[in-house]
């Protein structure tokens, strides 16, 4: 996107499309649509999972349905935002939940990739640093440092 009021070129945007309260984020969906319409070259989205709501598959499909209706562009990355917020104290339960979300990645359109956004501390606290299930599924990693 060029020639904007700030005098900067924007070529990347990421929108939150699912909130950690277990609901699609309508503001984030609109922001996604606005970024695409503004001509930003790379537009991605992220999902903040809600462990307490359960049904990780449905959370993915609700988010994907909303973004597809908004006019999802090819080569969109969908990031799972794995940060400390209302996860179980049991790492095995968290692993099972995240693994179910990761497994949905194989059902996404072929030009959509799923990735994990996290930090060492968050990952260690939530699932333990020795858990590498997403890596075996060749997921992208956005490492917050």
Secondary structure, DSSP 8 states (H G I E B T S, - for coil): --S-TTS----EEEEEEEETTTEE-HHHHHHHHHHHHTT-SEEEEEE---GGG--HHHHHHHHHHHHHHTT--TT-EEEEE--SSS--S-HHHHHHHHHHHHHHGGGS-TT-EEEEEE-HHHHHHHT-TT--HHHHTT-EEEE--
